[in-house]
């Protein structure tokens, strides 16, 4: 199952998994765009086994509905790629009252992964969860836990800080899943990846939400000049998803200077991302925020 499969990284991850013979559940918010993405996959791979499911990560009741649908439809999942996200949006909240970026990028995937745990643990091969993060996680040293409390007293909103904290939360979540899976002796591998600077709709969609067409156009131009193609940005996600022997807690990114572009390799993460105490506190706050608890 791949979230955010209607475009960009998610589309290319779906395409290559399907090309390799995997059956893929494509998850996304817009049914028409999902259908168009699935048609493109089938055009490239006529025998592709791809199916679509609606997923709105910014609405926890919708996340529960999607998880129930998937659990009802499939006996097991071998791979879950938590890829969908938003970036640098205007100040908005999710349907449940959380800041939009951490609510979508982290809490939505936290809830989805926990709700799909029975299908993951039913995998006869041992399942793998892949979380998409970003080099931006290095630009913050922690997470304001108030962002994980619906309706908490807001701090001054800074869109790039909020994005970076959501990407730090992704890594903290990935490592805490790995710790808990190891403690519980579960056949579940948890890893993460980042695409470097890849040209996707992520860069332009956020400014566009607030009607900032100038910023959106500038980001589009920068994508054309400086970014690597989305298909190359998908390489680290595909390595994280499929490489045998990859250790739990691994982080994969582009191998070029600054991890901006290039062939994928194992990369490092910030000290904050590796902090088990911060990981525990974010986990507990996320359980309280979503109402989803792992056994």
C-alpha positions, 0 to 999 in steps of 0.5 A: 500500500502506497499513500500519496499514490496519485502523483509524484513520488507515490506514483513512481513507487507504485509503478516500479513495484507493479513492474516488479510484480507486486499488487499495489493498493494506491491511496490518495484523497482525489479519486479522479487523480488516483484513477488517472495515476492507475491508468498510467501505471497500467499503460506502462505495465499492462498486467499491473495489479493496482487498486485504489482506495480513498484516504484523507490523512487530515481527517482521523475518522476518514483514516479509520474508515480507510483502514477498516476498508483495507482490513476487510479487503486484504488478508495481509500487507507486506509493505506500507509506504507512508509517503503522502504529505503537505509542505509549507502550507498556510496556517490551517488545521485538520478536521480534528483541530491539529496544525495541518502539516504535522496532522497530515504528515505525522498523525495521519500516518501514525494512526493509519499504520497502527490501525493496519498493524493486524494486516502487517503482522499477518504478512507471511514474509514479514512486513516492512513500513517505510516512512518518507521524511526530508532533509528539512528535519535537520533544521529543527532541534525538537518538536513543540508537543503543543502541535500534537494537542488539538486546540492547544494555545497556538504559537506564532505559525511559521510554515517551514518550521512546522514542515520541518517538525513534521518531518522530524516526527516522521523519523522519530515515529519510524525509530520508535516503531522499530524499537517496539517491534524489536521489543515485542519480537514482531516480524516488522521492519521499520525504515525511512527514506527521503527524496532529496530535492525532487520535482513534485507537486509538493513544492507548489501545492502548499503556497497554492492553498493560500492563493500565493501564486507568485511563490507557487510559480517561483517554486515551479521554476526552481523545480525546473532548474535545480530539482531532480526528476520525481522518478529519481526522487523515488529511488530512495523510497524504492531501496527502502521498500525492497532491498533485502537485508536492510537493517531496521531503523535505516534511513535512505537518501540520495548519495550526491552532495548535500543529499540533494540528488543521486543514487540512493544510499544509507544516510544519517539523521540528526541527533534529535531524530535519534533521541529515544526519549523524544521519540517516546514522548512524541509517541505518547502524545500521538496516541493521545491525539489519535486514539490509536494505541499499539498493543 
